[in-house]
Amino acid sequence: MSKIGFLVFIGLVPGALLLVAIFDWVRTWLRKPPLGHSVQVFILGHPWLAAVLAAVYAAMLAHFFLHIDHG
Amino acid sequence: MRDHPDGSRNVELIVLGVLILGLGAMLVYGLSRVISGDMTHCFEKKNATVWPTGVELAVVSVIGFAVGRLLGYLRKSRYGGPIVLSRQVDPDPFIGVGLACFLALATVLLAYETFAVFQTSGNPPPVTSYVRCAAADNPWVSEIAAFIIGLLLGNWIWYPSAKRPWRPWDKS
């Protein structure tokens, strides 16, 4: 493993979420609906996307976290 | 759609601000550990945990996801806009672009992971090895980060459609 790879990993995962969280905070400050509300409105119009999101999230959670103690 | 009362909006801003500061602190801590740390001893577990670290991380993430849902109820009670079950609703274009970017990022990550796992030489290293290294270095900090990430994702993609959990048919 390289330090550069680790920096990309840390910048990509928590860094991207941090940007989205700041975006949500600014929207709340501007009296716009919560990000989750807007996501829900979008997903209700595209229910297949909800299924894909759920599958991707579950797959990533299981793969990245489970069994990391072995090997 | 109802506006936020100012006091309630301030509570939301403070809660979100604390989460942002927590995530930012994790980011700075992680970057500083990478810059100053030794990658050759990455897999030596330095702190004991009750369960295997991976199981604890997964459980903490799921708990964070559920707490994100509860935070969604708090926000929903402040901002009880109706959810219209119709394809005629014009969604926010930024949301569509953001979700597309998320799926594109997930696709790239999973494609890289597939390629990396397929290589028997271990080069390039799979993303799992970075998670394993971070969890071995400091499992408690990793679990706090996993909790915050799960909480934010739960708040965004498992947002409640009703103001009260015991009345899911009440859409307003």
gemmi code that builds the backbone of each chain (N, CA, C; Angstrom):
import gemmi

chains = {
    "A": [
        ("MET", (0.838, -1.198, 0.000), (0.000, 0.000, 0.000), (0.872, 1.245, 0.000)),
        ("SER", (0.437, 2.216, -0.763), (1.221, 3.459, -0.821), (0.507, 4.567, -0.049)),
        ("LYS", (1.280, 5.548, 0.356), (0.690, 6.690, 1.051), (-0.248, 7.453, 0.127)),
        ("ILE", (0.122, 7.516, -1.157), (-0.729, 8.244, -2.113), (-2.097, 7.564, -2.227)),
        ("GLY", (-2.076, 6.221, -2.295), (-3.333, 5.477, -2.365), (-4.194, 5.728, -1.141)),
        ("PHE", (-3.531, 5.774, 0.017), (-4.270, 6.007, 1.251), (-4.846, 7.428, 1.276)),
        ("LEU", (-4.075, 8.387, 0.792), (-4.569, 9.772, 0.759), (-5.775, 9.890, -0.171)),
        ("VAL", (-5.713, 9.184, -1.309), (-6.854, 9.193, -2.240), (-8.071, 8.560, -1.576)),
        ("PHE", (-7.851, 7.437, -0.872), (-8.949, 6.735, -0.194), (-9.616, 7.648, 0.838)),
        ("ILE", (-8.799, 8.300, 1.666), (-9.364, 9.157, 2.722), (-10.021, 10.399, 2.111)),
        ("GLY", (-9.390, 10.943, 1.078), (-9.976, 12.124, 0.448), (-11.264, 11.818, -0.281)),
        ("LEU", (-11.345, 10.597, -0.834), (-12.499, 10.235, -1.666), (-13.711, 9.872, -0.822)),
        ("VAL", (-13.521, 9.081, 0.232), (-14.689, 8.568, 0.975), (-15.195, 9.601, 2.005)),
        ("PRO", (-14.427, 9.906, 3.076), (-14.964, 10.921, 4.002), (-14.984, 12.315, 3.377)),
        ("GLY", (-14.021, 12.590, 2.468), (-13.948, 13.920, 1.865), (-15.177, 14.239, 1.033)),
        ("ALA", (-15.615, 13.279, 0.201), (-16.797, 13.504, -0.631), (-18.044, 13.663, 0.236)),
        ("LEU", (-18.143, 12.835, 1.291), (-19.303, 12.941, 2.185), (-19.306, 14.277, 2.917)),
        ("LEU", (-18.119, 14.753, 3.264), (-18.022, 16.047, 3.950), (-18.555, 17.159, 3.045)),
        ("LEU", (-18.213, 17.110, 1.762), (-18.706, 18.126, 0.830), (-20.227, 18.084, 0.729)),
        ("VAL", (-20.789, 16.854, 0.663), (-22.250, 16.727, 0.566), (-22.907, 17.235, 1.853)),
        ("ALA", (-22.283, 16.931, 3.010), (-22.832, 17.398, 4.290), (-22.820, 18.927, 4.352)),
        ("ILE", (-21.764, 19.535, 3.837), (-21.703, 21.005, 3.817), (-22.795, 21.557, 2.886)),
        ("PHE", (-22.988, 20.874, 1.749), (-24.050, 21.262, 0.809), (-25.419, 21.211, 1.503)),
        ("ASP", (-25.657, 20.143, 2.283), (-26.921, 19.992, 3.018), (-27.070, 21.114, 4.049)),
        ("TRP", (-25.976, 21.432, 4.737), (-26.003, 22.500, 5.758), (-26.361, 23.847, 5.104)),
        ("VAL", (-25.760, 24.120, 3.959), (-26.020, 25.393, 3.265), (-27.476, 25.446, 2.803)),
        ("ARG", (-27.988, 24.309, 2.303), (-29.400, 24.266, 1.874), (-30.326, 24.550, 3.060)),
        ("THR", (-30.004, 23.957, 4.226), (-30.830, 24.197, 5.409), (-30.766, 25.665, 5.811)),
        ("TRP", (-29.575, 26.221, 5.746), (-29.371, 27.633, 6.087), (-30.176, 28.536, 5.151)),
        ("LEU", (-30.302, 28.112, 3.879), (-31.057, 28.884, 2.887), (-32.551, 28.575, 2.920)),
        ("ARG", (-32.990, 27.823, 3.957), (-34.392, 27.459, 4.148), (-34.928, 26.568, 3.033)),
        ("LYS", (-34.078, 25.803, 2.409), (-34.525, 24.831, 1.412), (-34.810, 23.508, 2.121)),
        ("PRO", (-35.547, 22.583, 1.472), (-35.847, 21.310, 2.140), (-34.589, 20.509, 2.413)),
        ("PRO", (-34.643, 19.623, 3.444), (-33.484, 18.770, 3.715), (-33.105, 17.963, 2.470)),
        ("LEU", (-31.836, 17.647, 2.370), (-31.347, 16.897, 1.204), (-32.098, 15.570, 1.056)),
        ("GLY", (-32.368, 14.914, 2.207), (-33.086, 13.634, 2.164), (-34.462, 13.777, 1.544)),
        ("HIS", (-35.123, 14.895, 1.817), (-36.443, 15.148, 1.232), (-36.344, 15.221, -0.290)),
        ("SER", (-35.373, 15.971, -0.781), (-35.211, 16.118, -2.230), (-34.818, 14.792, -2.878)),
        ("VAL", (-33.961, 14.035, -2.177), (-33.568, 12.718, -2.708), (-34.795, 11.814, -2.795)),
        ("GLN", (-35.650, 11.895, -1.761), (-36.836, 11.043, -1.749), (-37.788, 11.403, -2.892)),
        ("VAL", (-37.974, 12.697, -3.114), (-38.833, 13.122, -4.222), (-38.290, 12.597, -5.541)),
        ("PHE", (-36.971, 12.681, -5.708), (-36.357, 12.200, -6.948), (-36.531, 10.689, -7.086)),
        ("ILE", (-36.313, 9.974, -5.977), (-36.362, 8.510, -6.035), (-37.784, 8.003, -6.258)),
        ("LEU", (-38.784, 8.724, -5.723), (-40.165, 8.308, -5.950), (-40.508, 8.368, -7.440)),
        ("GLY", (-39.847, 9.247, -8.147), (-40.044, 9.303, -9.588), (-39.213, 8.281, -10.336)),
        ("HIS", (-38.207, 7.714, -9.663), (-37.324, 6.716, -10.294), (-37.103, 5.571, -9.307)),
        ("PRO", (-38.136, 4.734, -9.069), (-38.021, 3.698, -8.025), (-36.914, 2.677, -8.294)),
        ("TRP", (-36.571, 2.452, -9.544), (-35.503, 1.502, -9.852), (-34.179, 1.984, -9.271)),
        ("LEU", (-34.036, 3.328, -9.197), (-32.798, 3.890, -8.663), (-32.661, 3.569, -7.170)),
        ("ALA", (-33.791, 3.563, -6.460), (-33.774, 3.227, -5.036), (-33.271, 1.801, -4.846)),
        ("ALA", (-33.730, 0.888, -5.706), (-33.299, -0.511, -5.598), (-31.798, -0.632, -5.861)),
        ("VAL", (-31.307, 0.094, -6.885), (-29.873, 0.044, -7.209), (-29.047, 0.621, -6.059)),
        ("LEU", (-29.502, 1.763, -5.516), (-28.779, 2.387, -4.406), (-28.692, 1.453, -3.211)),
        ("ALA", (-29.816, 0.804, -2.864), (-29.841, -0.098, -1.713), (-28.891, -1.270, -1.936)),
        ("ALA", (-28.916, -1.828, -3.151), (-28.059, -2.985, -3.454), (-26.582, -2.597, -3.397)),
        ("VAL", (-26.259, -1.431, -3.979), (-24.862, -0.976, -3.997), (-24.373, -0.697, -2.574)),
        ("TYR", (-25.208, -0.019, -1.771), (-24.811, 0.313, -0.404), (-24.580, -0.951, 0.405)),
        ("ALA", (-25.503, -1.912, 0.294), (-25.366, -3.155, 1.066), (-24.124, -3.933, 0.630)),
        ("ALA", (-23.874, -3.963, -0.683), (-22.714, -4.703, -1.186), (-21.411, -4.073, -0.701)),
        ("MET", (-21.355, -2.736, -0.730), (-20.131, -2.058, -0.293), (-19.911, -2.250, 1.200)),
        ("LEU", (-20.988, -2.139, 1.980), (-20.886, -2.308, 3.438), (-20.362, -3.710, 3.766)),
        ("ALA", (-20.969, -4.714, 3.143), (-20.586, -6.091, 3.437), (-19.147, -6.371, 2.992)),
        ("HIS", (-18.800, -5.906, 1.790), (-17.479, -6.236, 1.259), (-16.356, -5.521, 2.003)),
        ("PHE", (-16.552, -4.229, 2.296), (-15.454, -3.449, 2.870), (-15.264, -3.689, 4.361)),
        ("PHE", (-16.331, -4.084, 5.061), (-16.222, -4.197, 6.515), (-16.134, -5.629, 7.024)),
        ("LEU", (-16.942, -6.528, 6.486), (-16.979, -7.881, 7.040), (-15.729, -8.659, 6.616)),
        ("HIS", (-15.246, -9.494, 7.492), (-14.100, -10.368, 7.246), (-12.768, -9.629, 7.119)),
        ("ILE", (-12.700, -8.353, 7.534), (-11.407, -7.674, 7.416), (-10.435, -8.150, 8.476)),
        ("ASP", (-10.910, -8.935, 9.449), (-10.007, -9.435, 10.484), (-9.212, -10.644, 10.022)),
        ("HIS", (-9.594, -11.218, 8.884), (-8.922, -12.426, 8.408), (-8.080, -12.116, 7.191)),
        ("GLY", (-6.808, -12.195, 7.366), (-5.912, -12.066, 6.236), (-5.704, -10.678, 5.769)),
    ],
    "B": [
        ("MET", (-45.814, 23.991, 1.037), (-44.778, 23.408, 1.879), (-44.458, 24.374, 3.035)),
        ("ARG", (-44.344, 23.815, 4.225), (-44.184, 24.668, 5.404), (-42.728, 25.123, 5.558)),
        ("ASP", (-42.576, 26.372, 5.954), (-41.214, 26.862, 6.201), (-40.703, 26.368, 7.552)),
        ("HIS", (-39.398, 26.399, 7.705), (-38.797, 26.088, 9.003), (-39.112, 27.195, 9.993)),
        ("PRO", (-39.565, 26.853, 11.200), (-39.502, 27.872, 12.248), (-38.023, 28.115, 12.556)),
        ("ASP", (-37.692, 29.367, 12.875), (-36.269, 29.711, 13.030), (-35.561, 28.882, 14.097)),
        ("GLY", (-36.222, 28.688, 15.269), (-35.586, 27.924, 16.347), (-35.282, 26.498, 15.929)),
        ("SER", (-36.236, 25.870, 15.250), (-36.046, 24.487, 14.809), (-34.950, 24.393, 13.760)),
        ("ARG", (-34.931, 25.392, 12.884), (-33.888, 25.390, 11.853), (-32.513, 25.518, 12.494)),
        ("ASN", (-32.437, 26.308, 13.574), (-31.153, 26.451, 14.264), (-30.693, 25.117, 14.854)),
        ("VAL", (-31.655, 24.339, 15.393), (-31.300, 23.014, 15.934), (-30.731, 22.141, 14.821)),
        ("GLU", (-31.395, 22.157, 13.672), (-30.898, 21.381, 12.516), (-29.490, 21.818, 12.125)),
        ("LEU", (-29.304, 23.134, 12.077), (-27.995, 23.650, 11.670), (-26.908, 23.233, 12.658)),
        ("ILE", (-27.249, 23.248, 13.953), (-26.252, 22.867, 14.964), (-25.926, 21.377, 14.848)),
        ("VAL", (-26.968, 20.526, 14.718), (-26.724, 19.078, 14.615), (-25.877, 18.770, 13.385)),
        ("LEU", (-26.272, 19.364, 12.247), (-25.498, 19.128, 11.020), (-24.078, 19.675, 11.160)),
        ("GLY", (-23.961, 20.828, 11.812), (-22.633, 21.426, 12.006), (-21.728, 20.544, 12.844)),
        ("VAL", (-22.300, 19.955, 13.908), (-21.502, 19.048, 14.753), (-21.041, 17.839, 13.944)),
        ("LEU", (-21.953, 17.287, 13.113), (-21.572, 16.138, 12.276), (-20.470, 16.518, 11.284)),
        ("ILE", (-20.591, 17.705, 10.710), (-19.573, 18.165, 9.750), (-18.230, 18.331, 10.447)),
        ("LEU", (-18.265, 18.923, 11.649), (-17.007, 19.087, 12.393), (-16.404, 17.730, 12.755)),
        ("GLY", (-17.280, 16.785, 13.163), (-16.795, 15.438, 13.502), (-16.155, 14.761, 12.304)),
        ("LEU", (-16.830, 14.853, 11.157), (-16.293, 14.231, 9.941), (-15.002, 14.925, 9.507)),
        ("GLY", (-14.982, 16.242, 9.644), (-13.771, 16.987, 9.304), (-12.603, 16.605, 10.203)),
        ("ALA", (-12.899, 16.428, 11.508), (-11.841, 16.017, 12.439), (-11.310, 14.636, 12.070)),
        ("MET", (-12.214, 13.709, 11.694), (-11.784, 12.369, 11.259), (-10.886, 12.461, 10.032)),
        ("LEU", (-11.292, 13.347, 9.116), (-10.521, 13.514, 7.874), (-9.110, 14.012, 8.181)),
        ("VAL", (-9.022, 15.035, 9.032), (-7.703, 15.599, 9.377), (-6.869, 14.558, 10.121)),
        ("TYR", (-7.520, 13.837, 11.068), (-6.786, 12.809, 11.829), (-6.259, 11.725, 10.883)),
        ("GLY", (-7.144, 11.285, 9.961), (-6.732, 10.235, 9.014), (-5.572, 10.686, 8.147)),
        ("LEU", (-5.663, 11.913, 7.627), (-4.587, 12.427, 6.774), (-3.282, 12.552, 7.561)),
        ("SER", (-3.375, 13.032, 8.813), (-2.149, 13.192, 9.612), (-1.525, 11.837, 9.937)),
        ("ARG", (-2.372, 10.818, 10.193), (-1.848, 9.481, 10.489), (-1.166, 8.881, 9.249)),
        ("VAL", (-1.754, 9.149, 8.074), (-1.146, 8.616, 6.847), (0.203, 9.266, 6.604)),
        ("ILE", (0.261, 10.587, 6.807), (1.504, 11.316, 6.528), (2.601, 10.911, 7.514)),
        ("SER", (2.219, 10.744, 8.796), (3.248, 10.465, 9.806), (3.411, 8.974, 10.106)),
        ("GLY", (2.463, 8.138, 9.652), (2.466, 6.727, 10.040), (3.386, 5.854, 9.212)),
        ("ASP", (3.517, 4.603, 9.680), (4.358, 3.617, 8.999), (3.457, 2.563, 8.356)),
        ("MET", (3.464, 2.525, 7.017), (2.563, 1.629, 6.282), (2.986, 0.157, 6.361)),
        ("THR", (4.240, -0.083, 6.762), (4.720, -1.469, 6.755), (4.167, -2.279, 7.928)),
        ("HIS", (3.670, -1.602, 8.959), (3.084, -2.314, 10.098), (1.578, -2.062, 10.164)),
        ("CYS", (0.987, -2.103, 8.989), (-0.400, -1.669, 8.877), (-1.395, -2.646, 9.497)),
        ("PHE", (-1.057, -3.911, 9.514), (-2.071, -4.899, 9.890), (-1.944, -5.358, 11.348)),
        ("GLU", (-1.054, -4.718, 12.110), (-0.932, -5.095, 13.518), (-1.971, -4.349, 14.328)),
        ("LYS", (-2.880, -5.095, 14.897), (-3.960, -4.479, 15.661), (-3.399, -3.916, 16.964)),
        ("LYS", (-3.596, -2.607, 17.161), (-2.972, -1.952, 18.317), (-3.923, -1.815, 19.504)),
        ("ASN", (-5.227, -1.872, 19.247), (-6.198, -1.727, 20.337), (-7.181, -2.891, 20.286)),
        ("ALA", (-7.471, -3.455, 21.461), (-8.411, -4.578, 21.520), (-9.839, -4.072, 21.335)),
        ("THR", (-10.675, -4.878, 20.690), (-12.088, -4.571, 20.565), (-12.887, -5.740, 21.119)),
        ("VAL", (-14.143, -5.501, 21.428), (-14.980, -6.544, 22.026), (-15.219, -7.668, 21.024)),
        ("TRP", (-15.658, -7.302, 19.825), (-15.904, -8.258, 18.747), (-14.805, -8.103, 17.704)),
        ("PRO", (-14.774, -8.982, 16.696), (-13.871, -8.723, 15.561), (-14.160, -7.334, 14.978)),
        ("THR", (-13.088, -6.617, 14.641), (-13.240, -5.213, 14.242), (-14.214, -5.038, 13.076)),
        ("GLY", (-14.137, -5.946, 12.085), (-15.013, -5.819, 10.924), (-16.476, -5.907, 11.297)),
        ("VAL", (-16.798, -6.835, 12.202), (-18.190, -6.979, 12.643), (-18.630, -5.716, 13.380)),
        ("GLU", (-17.746, -5.213, 14.245), (-18.087, -3.990, 14.981), (-18.321, -2.825, 14.024)),
        ("LEU", (-17.461, -2.702, 13.001), (-17.631, -1.610, 12.032), (-18.960, -1.730, 11.302)),
        ("ALA", (-19.297, -2.962, 10.885), (-20.561, -3.166, 10.159), (-21.749, -2.852, 11.062)),
        ("VAL", (-21.694, -3.317, 12.325), (-22.805, -3.081, 13.252), (-22.952, -1.586, 13.535)),
        ("VAL", (-21.822, -0.925, 13.798), (-21.858, 0.515, 14.083), (-22.398, 1.290, 12.879)),
        ("SER", (-22.024, 0.866, 11.661), (-22.529, 1.541, 10.460), (-24.034, 1.402, 10.353)),
        ("VAL", (-24.538, 0.189, 10.611), (-25.987, -0.039, 10.512), (-26.715, 0.768, 11.589)),
        ("ILE", (-26.140, 0.819, 12.813), (-26.753, 1.633, 13.881), (-26.764, 3.107, 13.459)),
        ("GLY", (-25.641, 3.582, 12.906), (-25.581, 4.961, 12.422), (-26.626, 5.222, 11.351)),
        ("PHE", (-26.827, 4.250, 10.463), (-27.824, 4.369, 9.397), (-29.221, 4.550, 9.999)),
        ("ALA", (-29.523, 3.751, 11.055), (-30.832, 3.847, 11.716), (-30.982, 5.175, 12.456)),
        ("VAL", (-29.895, 5.635, 13.096), (-29.949, 6.930, 13.790), (-30.156, 8.060, 12.770)),
        ("GLY", (-29.585, 7.891, 11.584), (-29.807, 8.862, 10.508), (-31.271, 8.944, 10.134)),
        ("ARG", (-31.937, 7.793, 10.155), (-33.380, 7.763, 9.901), (-34.124, 8.551, 10.991)),
        ("LEU", (-33.723, 8.355, 12.262), (-34.358, 9.083, 13.364), (-34.122, 10.584, 13.232)),
        ("LEU", (-32.904, 10.965, 12.832), (-32.618, 12.376, 12.582), (-33.517, 12.902, 11.463)),
        ("GLY", (-33.805, 12.024, 10.498), (-34.721, 12.392, 9.417), (-36.106, 12.711, 9.945)),
        ("TYR", (-36.568, 11.947, 10.958), (-37.877, 12.238, 11.571), (-37.862, 13.613, 12.227)),
        ("LEU", (-36.748, 13.940, 12.878), (-36.623, 15.266, 13.495), (-36.727, 16.344, 12.421)),
        ("ARG", (-36.012, 16.148, 11.327), (-36.016, 17.151, 10.265), (-37.376, 17.191, 9.575)),
        ("LYS", (-37.995, 16.011, 9.433), (-39.305, 15.953, 8.795), (-40.339, 16.715, 9.625)),
        ("SER", (-40.210, 16.614, 10.967), (-41.167, 17.304, 11.825), (-41.009, 18.818, 11.712)),
        ("ARG", (-39.781, 19.266, 11.353), (-39.559, 20.701, 11.168), (-39.966, 21.142, 9.773)),
        ("TYR", (-39.832, 20.224, 8.839), (-40.073, 20.578, 7.450), (-40.999, 19.534, 6.854)),
        ("GLY", (-42.274, 19.634, 7.177), (-43.219, 18.567, 6.814), (-43.815, 18.704, 5.447)),
        ("GLY", (-42.979, 18.954, 4.460), (-43.506, 19.085, 3.110), (-44.107, 17.788, 2.611)),
        ("PRO", (-45.214, 17.870, 1.871), (-45.847, 16.641, 1.385), (-44.988, 15.951, 0.339)),
        ("ILE", (-44.978, 14.619, 0.390), (-44.309, 13.831, -0.639), (-45.367, 13.460, -1.660)),
        ("VAL", (-45.231, 13.931, -2.865), (-46.225, 13.654, -3.903), (-45.786, 12.430, -4.688)),
        ("LEU", (-46.624, 11.387, -4.646), (-46.277, 10.147, -5.346), (-46.667, 10.275, -6.812)),
        ("SER", (-45.888, 11.009, -7.539), (-46.205, 11.218, -8.945), (-44.933, 11.430, -9.730)),
        ("ARG", (-44.920, 10.915, -10.944), (-43.782, 11.146, -11.828), (-43.841, 12.544, -12.438)),
        ("GLN", (-44.966, 13.243, -12.185), (-45.101, 14.578, -12.755), (-44.310, 15.624, -11.969)),
        ("VAL", (-43.895, 15.238, -10.733), (-43.145, 16.197, -9.920), (-41.786, 16.449, -10.556)),
        ("ASP", (-41.435, 17.701, -10.676), (-40.150, 18.044, -11.281), (-39.080, 18.038, -10.188)),
        ("PRO", (-38.212, 17.041, -10.158), (-37.232, 16.978, -9.073), (-36.117, 18.004, -9.263)),
        ("ASP", (-35.420, 18.250, -8.176), (-34.290, 19.168, -8.193), (-33.195, 18.582, -9.098)),
        ("PRO", (-32.778, 19.294, -10.142), (-31.779, 18.719, -11.050), (-30.444, 18.420, -10.365)),
        ("PHE", (-30.102, 19.201, -9.330), (-28.845, 18.950, -8.626), (-28.851, 17.579, -7.958)),
        ("ILE", (-30.035, 17.175, -7.480), (-30.144, 15.887, -6.804), (-29.880, 14.754, -7.792)),
        ("GLY", (-30.478, 14.867, -8.980), (-30.260, 13.845, -10.001), (-28.795, 13.734, -10.382)),
        ("VAL", (-28.150, 14.890, -10.557), (-26.720, 14.898, -10.902), (-25.900, 14.300, -9.759)),
        ("GLY", (-26.257, 14.679, -8.516), (-25.526, 14.159, -7.346), (-25.646, 12.655, -7.219)),
        ("LEU", (-26.863, 12.130, -7.407), (-27.049, 10.681, -7.313), (-26.315, 9.961, -8.444)),
        ("ALA", (-26.334, 10.569, -9.623), (-25.604, 9.969, -10.745), (-24.104, 9.926, -10.430)),
        ("CYS", (-23.591, 11.004, -9.814), (-22.166, 11.038, -9.444), (-21.864, 9.964, -8.392)),
        ("PHE", (-22.782, 9.810, -7.419), (-22.585, 8.794, -6.380), (-22.514, 7.404, -7.015)),
        ("LEU", (-23.443, 7.114, -7.919), (-23.446, 5.795, -8.553), (-22.214, 5.603, -9.436)),
        ("ALA", (-21.785, 6.686, -10.102), (-20.580, 6.588, -10.931), (-19.364, 6.300, -10.054)),
        ("LEU", (-19.276, 7.000, -8.909), (-18.163, 6.783, -7.979), (-18.182, 5.351, -7.444)),
        ("ALA", (-19.385, 4.876, -7.077), (-19.515, 3.504, -6.570), (-19.119, 2.493, -7.639)),
        ("THR", (-19.496, 2.782, -8.891), (-19.145, 1.869, -9.985), (-17.629, 1.803, -10.167)),
        ("VAL", (-16.988, 2.980, -10.150), (-15.527, 3.023, -10.303), (-14.852, 2.281, -9.147)),
        ("LEU", (-15.330, 2.530, -7.915), (-14.756, 1.873, -6.741), (-14.894, 0.354, -6.835)),
        ("LEU", (-16.091, -0.111, -7.199), (-16.317, -1.554, -7.266), (-15.539, -2.182, -8.427)),
        ("ALA", (-15.408, -1.444, -9.537), (-14.615, -1.953, -10.659), (-13.150, -2.085, -10.251)),
        ("TYR", (-12.624, -1.050, -9.569), (-11.238, -1.095, -9.079), (-11.075, -2.259, -8.099)),
        ("GLU", (-12.060, -2.413, -7.215), (-11.987, -3.466, -6.207), (-11.966, -4.846, -6.874)),
        ("THR", (-12.807, -5.021, -7.884), (-12.847, -6.296, -8.607), (-11.497, -6.592, -9.247)),
        ("PHE", (-10.937, -5.572, -9.895), (-9.632, -5.733, -10.541), (-8.548, -6.071, -9.508)),
        ("ALA", (-8.577, -5.314, -8.373), (-7.532, -5.493, -7.356), (-7.631, -6.863, -6.692)),
        ("VAL", (-8.839, -7.304, -6.396), (-9.015, -8.612, -5.753), (-8.588, -9.730, -6.709)),
        ("PHE", (-8.789, -9.514, -8.010), (-8.451, -10.519, -9.019), (-6.943, -10.729, -9.132)),
        ("GLN", (-6.159, -9.696, -8.790), (-4.695, -9.795, -8.899), (-4.135, -10.603, -7.722)),
        ("THR", (-3.469, -11.707, -8.019), (-2.930, -12.533, -6.932), (-1.697, -11.892, -6.282)),
        ("SER", (-1.065, -10.964, -6.974), (0.151, -10.337, -6.422), (-0.162, -9.334, -5.313)),
        ("GLY", (-1.420, -8.928, -5.200), (-1.782, -7.929, -4.193), (-1.451, -6.510, -4.614)),
        ("ASN", (-1.104, -6.328, -5.851), (-0.776, -4.998, -6.364), (-1.576, -4.729, -7.643)),
        ("PRO", (-2.444, -3.754, -7.679), (-2.720, -2.739, -6.668), (-3.516, -3.312, -5.492)),
        ("PRO", (-3.365, -2.729, -4.316), (-4.091, -3.238, -3.149), (-5.579, -2.913, -3.229)),
        ("PRO", (-6.434, -3.855, -2.817), (-7.870, -3.562, -2.824), (-8.233, -2.532, -1.750)),
        ("VAL", (-9.391, -1.891, -1.936), (-9.845, -0.874, -0.971), (-9.992, -1.499, 0.417)),
        ("THR", (-10.384, -2.778, 0.454), (-10.556, -3.461, 1.739), (-9.283, -3.386, 2.583)),
        ("SER", (-8.120, -3.442, 1.942), (-6.878, -3.423, 2.717), (-6.667, -2.062, 3.387)),
        ("TYR", (-7.167, -0.987, 2.746), (-7.077, 0.327, 3.383), (-7.995, 0.389, 4.605)),
        ("VAL", (-9.216, -0.173, 4.457), (-10.142, -0.211, 5.599), (-9.524, -1.042, 6.723)),
        ("ARG", (-8.917, -2.186, 6.352), (-8.294, -3.073, 7.350), (-7.164, -2.342, 8.081)),
        ("CYS", (-6.382, -1.597, 7.325), (-5.250, -0.866, 7.910), (-5.741, 0.211, 8.881)),
        ("ALA", (-6.770, 0.971, 8.453), (-7.304, 2.031, 9.321), (-7.914, 1.434, 10.582)),
        ("ALA", (-8.636, 0.311, 10.427), (-9.284, -0.319, 11.580), (-8.251, -0.882, 12.546)),
        ("ALA", (-7.134, -1.410, 12.015), (-6.095, -1.956, 12.884), (-5.350, -0.839, 13.602)),
        ("ASP", (-5.166, 0.280, 12.912), (-4.419, 1.388, 13.508), (-5.166, 1.992, 14.694)),
        ("ASN", (-6.454, 2.254, 14.514), (-7.250, 2.810, 15.618), (-8.717, 2.445, 15.413)),
        ("PRO", (-9.132, 1.280, 15.947), (-10.510, 0.820, 15.688), (-11.579, 1.764, 16.222)),
        ("TRP", (-11.294, 2.438, 17.345), (-12.325, 3.303, 17.935), (-12.591, 4.514, 17.047)),
        ("VAL", (-11.529, 5.121, 16.541), (-11.716, 6.262, 15.632), (-12.405, 5.803, 14.349)),
        ("SER", (-12.014, 4.603, 13.864), (-12.647, 4.064, 12.655), (-14.134, 3.841, 12.882)),
        ("GLU", (-14.487, 3.389, 14.089), (-15.900, 3.136, 14.373), (-16.690, 4.439, 14.473)),
        ("ILE", (-16.080, 5.475, 15.040), (-16.767, 6.778, 15.092), (-16.988, 7.295, 13.663)),
        ("ALA", (-15.956, 7.147, 12.818), (-16.087, 7.593, 11.432), (-17.167, 6.782, 10.713)),
        ("ALA", (-17.182, 5.461, 10.934), (-18.192, 4.609, 10.296), (-19.595, 5.002, 10.765)),
        ("PHE", (-19.720, 5.354, 12.064), (-21.017, 5.765, 12.606), (-21.491, 7.059, 11.943)),
        ("ILE", (-20.592, 8.047, 11.842), (-20.979, 9.336, 11.255), (-21.342, 9.165, 9.784)),
        ("ILE", (-20.538, 8.366, 9.057), (-20.822, 8.147, 7.638), (-22.175, 7.435, 7.476)),
        ("GLY", (-22.422, 6.404, 8.316), (-23.706, 5.694, 8.267), (-24.859, 6.625, 8.596)),
        ("LEU", (-24.650, 7.498, 9.584), (-25.705, 8.435, 10.002), (-26.063, 9.390, 8.857)),
        ("LEU", (-25.042, 9.949, 8.227), (-25.311, 10.888, 7.136), (-26.008, 10.183, 5.974)),
        ("LEU", (-25.532, 8.988, 5.620), (-26.158, 8.269, 4.508), (-27.600, 7.883, 4.855)),
        ("GLY", (-27.819, 7.455, 6.118), (-29.179, 7.106, 6.536), (-30.104, 8.308, 6.472)),
        ("ASN", (-29.578, 9.476, 6.820), (-30.382, 10.695, 6.790), (-30.723, 11.111, 5.362)),
        ("TRP", (-29.830, 10.818, 4.443), (-30.062, 11.251, 3.059), (-30.856, 10.236, 2.251)),
        ("ILE", (-30.523, 8.942, 2.360), (-31.179, 7.984, 1.463), (-32.224, 7.120, 2.167)),
        ("TRP", (-32.434, 7.313, 3.479), (-33.523, 6.617, 4.179), (-34.378, 7.644, 4.910)),
        ("TYR", (-34.604, 8.770, 4.254), (-35.386, 9.858, 4.832), (-36.833, 9.406, 4.962)),
        ("PRO", (-37.502, 9.705, 6.102), (-38.864, 9.198, 6.308), (-39.876, 9.891, 5.408)),
        ("SER", (-40.913, 9.144, 5.030), (-41.970, 9.737, 4.208), (-43.123, 10.228, 5.077)),
        ("ALA", (-43.093, 9.910, 6.380), (-44.152, 10.366, 7.287), (-43.510, 11.102, 8.460)),
        ("LYS", (-44.290, 11.996, 9.068), (-43.741, 12.744, 10.198), (-43.612, 11.876, 11.436)),
        ("ARG", (-44.530, 10.880, 11.550), (-44.538, 10.050, 12.752), (-44.308, 8.595, 12.380)),
        ("PRO", (-43.317, 7.918, 12.996), (-43.000, 6.544, 12.605), (-44.144, 5.582, 12.837)),
        ("TRP", (-45.031, 5.883, 13.818), (-46.133, 4.957, 14.077), (-47.320, 5.212, 13.144)),
        ("ARG", (-47.217, 6.209, 12.254), (-48.282, 6.466, 11.285), (-47.669, 6.616, 9.892)),
        ("PRO", (-47.120, 5.509, 9.345), (-46.432, 5.640, 8.055), (-47.351, 6.032, 6.902)),
        ("TRP", (-48.679, 5.853, 7.091), (-49.594, 6.232, 6.009), (-49.859, 7.735, 5.981)),
        ("ASP", (-49.447, 8.441, 7.049), (-49.642, 9.886, 7.118), (-48.517, 10.548, 6.336)),
        ("LYS", (-48.807, 10.968, 5.120), (-47.749, 11.431, 4.218), (-47.373, 12.893, 4.415)),
        ("SER", (-48.109, 13.642, 5.197), (-47.809, 15.071, 5.284), (-47.005, 15.404, 6.537)),
    ],
}
model = gemmi.Model(1)
for chain_id, residues in chains.items():
    chain = gemmi.Chain(chain_id)
    for i, (resn, *xyz) in enumerate(residues, 1):
        res = gemmi.Residue()
        res.name, res.seqid = resn, gemmi.SeqId(i, " ")
        for name, pos in zip(("N", "CA", "C"), xyz):
            atom = gemmi.Atom()
            atom.name, atom.element = name, gemmi.Element(name[0])
            atom.pos, atom.b_iso = gemmi.Position(*pos), 0.0
            res.add_atom(atom)
        chain.add_residue(res)
    model.add_chain(chain)
structure = gemmi.Structure()
structure.add_model(model)
structure.setup_entities()
